[in-house]
Amino acid sequence: MAAVIPIQNEPLTKEHYIIADNIDVLTQVYDENINLVVYKRKVPVKISQYAHKLLKLEKSFLINQIIELNNVELKLKSVLPDDDCRDLFIDDLYTISEMFAVLFDLDKIGFRLSVLEHAMCPRFHVDKVICRLLTTYGDTGTEWLSENNLDRNKLGRGNNGLSDEMSEIYCDEDQVQRISPYDIALFKGESWPNNTGQGIVHRSPKVDKTNPRLLLSLDIV
């Protein structure tokens, strides 16, 4: 079980997220007023080159398992296609995995790396998890809503069968936010202590076979 600090959250304000280009920002996930943390980063060109090759060569590629941190590199080397840029790509995946494990004091993590040809979760929703890390390699990132552009009453059955665009779950479509490619985002879910009704609201972006998405998702287990 993760070493998550129990906290008693007050209702979220519009400043419920923090975005910065310093890796230390990820520790702000423990702030009781924050439910989304985004670390903006740049990656070497070789990593993006390999990501785009993977999108082209491995349309159905998927790793989805609970894995011990010290086995992440070995697992990736056993399944990822060989290439001059592969080791650098694996190093990046391992670094993110290690960072996530250290942040939550984990020996093993829920690890998912997949090429997606359709939106996994096309509707705005909240996750029934403690905290989930998401980063998109080389293409469209996860979309999310700030509290001042959100009507939580329209989540789930509250949408009355209407689409996000018609249900008025958000006030301003132009203010729908998006995580940039390669940025690392920590999404607090409904299972974070005392966070029921406050999990970050998000959805998968639109993708298709001509514009697939390479997504890394890490979960606390």
Backbone torsions as a table, in degrees:
resi	resn	phi	psi	omega
1	MET	NA	139.7	-176.4
2	ALA	-69.1	150.6	177.5
3	ALA	-87.4	69.1	179.1
4	VAL	-90.9	131.2	-177.2
5	ILE	-76.5	122.6	176.9
6	PRO	-63.6	133.2	179.3
7	ILE	-139.5	157.0	176.6
8	GLN	-110.6	104.4	-175.2
9	ASN	-81.1	139.7	166.6
10	GLU	-84.3	164.0	175.6
11	PRO	-52.0	138.0	-176.3
12	LEU	-66.8	143.2	173.3
13	THR	-97.4	177.3	179.9
14	LYS	-67.3	-15.4	177.4
15	GLU	-93.1	40.3	-175.2
16	HIS	-84.2	3.3	179.2
17	TYR	-130.3	159.9	177.0
18	ILE	-141.5	134.5	-177.7
19	ILE	-129.1	127.7	-178.0
20	ALA	-153.7	162.7	179.7
21	ASP	-101.2	20.3	176.9
22	ASN	-112.8	127.5	-175.9
23	ILE	-59.6	-26.2	-179.9
24	ASP	-63.5	-15.7	-179.5
25	VAL	-61.6	-24.4	-176.8
26	LEU	-62.3	-26.5	178.8
27	THR	-69.0	-15.0	179.7
28	GLN	-70.1	-6.0	176.3
29	VAL	-61.4	-22.4	178.9
30	TYR	-82.9	-4.1	176.1
31	ASP	-70.5	128.4	-175.6
32	GLU	-65.5	-17.5	-179.9
33	ASN	-98.1	3.9	-176.2
34	ILE	-115.1	131.7	173.7
35	ASN	-126.4	5.5	171.1
36	LEU	-145.8	128.4	176.7
37	VAL	-124.2	131.1	-179.9
38	VAL	-126.1	122.9	174.5
39	TYR	-99.9	110.5	178.9
40	LYS	-82.4	128.4	-175.4
41	ARG	-144.5	162.7	172.9
42	LYS	-114.2	146.0	179.5
43	VAL	-121.1	155.5	176.4
44	PRO	-58.0	149.8	-178.1
45	VAL	-58.0	-34.8	-177.4
46	LYS	-63.3	-31.4	177.9
47	ILE	-67.9	-45.3	179.0
48	SER	-67.0	-34.1	177.7
49	GLN	-63.1	-43.6	179.9
50	TYR	-67.4	-39.3	178.6
51	ALA	-58.9	-44.5	-179.5
52	HIS	-68.1	-34.3	175.8
53	LYS	-65.5	-39.6	179.5
54	LEU	-65.2	-38.3	177.6
55	LEU	-62.9	-35.0	-178.3
56	LYS	-80.9	-36.1	-171.6
57	LEU	-93.8	-25.8	-170.9
58	GLU	-126.9	68.5	-174.9
59	LYS	-61.1	-30.9	-176.6
60	SER	-106.9	16.9	-174.9
61	PHE	-62.9	138.1	179.8
62	LEU	-159.1	130.0	164.2
63	ILE	-119.8	127.0	-179.7
64	ASN	-148.3	96.0	-177.4
65	GLN	-161.9	161.7	170.3
66	ILE	-82.9	127.8	-172.6
67	ILE	-140.3	141.1	175.3
68	GLU	-71.3	143.4	-175.4
69	LEU	-55.7	-42.3	-176.5
70	ASN	-72.5	-2.4	176.9
71	ASN	-107.3	-0.9	-175.7
72	VAL	-61.4	-49.6	-177.7
73	GLU	-62.1	-43.7	-179.0
74	LEU	-62.6	-42.0	179.0
75	LYS	-62.9	-45.1	-178.5
76	LEU	-64.5	-40.7	179.5
77	LYS	-65.5	-26.9	-178.3
78	SER	-79.1	-18.1	-174.6
79	VAL	-121.2	-23.2	-177.1
80	LEU	-81.2	138.9	179.9
81	PRO	-60.6	141.1	-179.6
82	ASP	-67.8	144.3	-178.2
83	ASP	-172.8	156.6	178.8
84	ASP	-61.5	-26.2	-177.1
85	CYS	-96.5	-1.6	-172.6
86	ARG	-62.2	-44.1	-175.5
87	ASP	-63.2	-37.5	178.4
88	LEU	-67.1	-38.4	176.8
89	PHE	-64.3	-44.1	178.2
90	ILE	-63.8	-40.5	177.6
91	ASP	-58.6	-38.8	179.7
92	ASP	-66.9	-44.2	178.1
93	LEU	-62.1	-41.6	179.8
94	TYR	-66.8	-41.7	179.9
95	THR	-59.7	-43.2	178.4
96	ILE	-65.1	-42.2	179.5
97	SER	-62.6	-44.2	179.4
98	GLU	-63.3	-42.9	179.1
99	MET	-60.2	-44.0	179.5
100	PHE	-64.6	-43.7	-179.4
101	ALA	-64.5	-42.3	178.9
102	VAL	-66.0	-41.2	-177.4
103	LEU	-60.7	-35.6	-177.3
104	PHE	-113.9	13.0	175.7
105	ASP	55.7	58.0	-176.2
106	LEU	-113.7	142.7	170.8
107	ASP	-91.9	-28.0	179.0
108	LYS	-137.6	157.6	-176.3
109	ILE	-136.1	156.8	169.1
110	GLY	-83.2	113.8	-171.0
111	PHE	-114.8	123.5	176.6
112	ARG	-133.9	122.1	174.1
113	LEU	-127.6	120.4	-172.6
114	SER	-147.8	147.6	168.8
115	VAL	-93.9	122.2	-174.3
116	LEU	-112.0	128.8	177.4
117	GLU	-106.1	4.6	174.4
118	HIS	-151.5	159.7	-179.4
119	ALA	-71.6	122.1	179.7
120	MET	-64.8	-44.3	-178.3
121	CYS	-131.7	82.1	-172.0
122	PRO	-74.2	-14.4	179.4
123	ARG	-99.8	147.5	174.4
124	PHE	-62.0	135.1	-174.2
125	HIS	-159.5	174.1	170.5
126	VAL	-118.8	151.4	-179.6
127	ASP	-94.8	142.0	177.0
128	LYS	-88.7	55.4	179.9
129	VAL	-127.6	171.0	175.1
130	ILE	-75.1	-57.9	178.6
131	CYS	-158.1	140.0	-179.1
132	ARG	-127.5	134.3	173.7
133	LEU	-96.6	133.5	176.3
134	LEU	-131.7	136.4	169.6
135	THR	-147.4	138.0	-178.3
136	THR	-107.5	130.7	179.7
137	TYR	-95.6	111.4	166.5
138	GLY	80.6	3.7	-179.2
139	ASP	-150.2	-155.2	-172.0
140	THR	-67.1	135.0	-178.3
141	GLY	-94.8	171.6	-179.2
142	THR	-62.6	140.7	177.9
143	GLU	-97.5	147.1	-178.7
144	TRP	-149.3	164.1	-177.5
145	LEU	-118.1	134.3	172.3
146	SER	-78.1	158.6	-175.5
147	GLU	-63.1	-31.0	-179.1
148	ASN	-83.2	5.8	174.7
149	ASN	-131.0	38.4	-171.2
150	LEU	-148.1	134.8	169.5
151	ASP	-113.4	99.6	-176.8
152	ARG	-63.2	-19.6	177.9
153	ASN	-66.1	-15.7	-178.4
154	LYS	-95.2	6.2	176.2
155	LEU	-75.7	149.3	175.8
156	GLY	59.3	-129.8	-178.2
157	ARG	-65.6	-16.7	179.6
158	GLY	-65.3	-13.2	179.3
159	ASN	-82.4	-6.7	178.2
160	ASN	55.2	34.0	177.4
161	GLY	79.7	4.1	-179.2
162	LEU	-88.9	155.5	177.0
163	SER	-68.6	164.8	175.4
164	ASP	-55.1	-38.2	-177.1
165	GLU	-69.0	-28.9	-176.0
166	MET	-100.5	-20.3	-173.5
167	SER	-79.5	-13.7	-177.4
168	GLU	66.4	33.2	174.8
169	ILE	-65.8	-27.3	173.1
170	TYR	-120.3	155.6	-178.8
171	CYS	-85.1	-37.4	-172.3
172	ASP	-134.8	111.0	-178.9
173	GLU	-61.4	-30.8	180.0
174	ASP	-68.5	-16.4	-179.5
175	GLN	-99.9	10.0	171.2
176	VAL	-66.7	124.8	-174.3
177	GLN	-89.8	159.4	-179.7
178	ARG	-143.6	136.2	175.1
179	ILE	-76.4	130.1	-179.4
180	SER	-72.6	151.5	176.9
181	PRO	-52.8	139.7	177.8
182	TYR	76.2	-16.8	175.9
183	ASP	-66.2	148.2	-178.3
184	ILE	-103.9	124.5	-176.9
185	ALA	-121.7	135.8	174.1
186	LEU	-108.8	117.1	-178.8
187	PHE	-105.1	113.1	173.2
188	LYS	-71.4	137.1	179.4
189	GLY	-106.5	-173.8	-177.9
190	GLU	-69.1	-19.1	-177.8
191	SER	-91.2	-3.3	171.3
192	TRP	-61.2	138.8	-175.9
193	PRO	-50.2	127.4	177.2
194	ASN	59.4	32.0	-177.9
195	ASN	-115.0	11.5	179.7
196	THR	-58.3	130.8	-178.8
197	GLY	83.2	5.7	-176.7
198	GLN	-130.7	3.6	179.0
199	GLY	-58.0	147.7	-177.2
200	ILE	-63.9	133.9	-178.2
201	VAL	-91.2	125.6	-174.8
202	HIS	-153.4	171.0	176.1
203	ARG	-154.1	162.7	175.1
204	SER	-76.5	146.0	176.3
205	PRO	-76.0	164.0	177.7
206	LYS	-72.5	128.9	176.3
207	VAL	-140.0	165.4	176.1
208	ASP	-152.7	-175.0	-175.6
209	LYS	-64.3	-26.8	179.3
210	THR	-87.0	-12.0	-178.5
211	ASN	-142.6	65.2	-176.3
212	PRO	-72.3	172.1	-175.5
213	ARG	-128.6	135.0	175.6
214	LEU	-105.3	111.2	-171.1
215	LEU	-119.6	132.1	169.2
216	LEU	-104.6	128.3	179.1
217	SER	-130.9	127.8	178.3
218	LEU	-120.9	136.6	180.0
219	ASP	-124.6	152.4	171.8
220	ILE	-76.4	131.0	178.0
221	VAL	-129.1	NA	NA
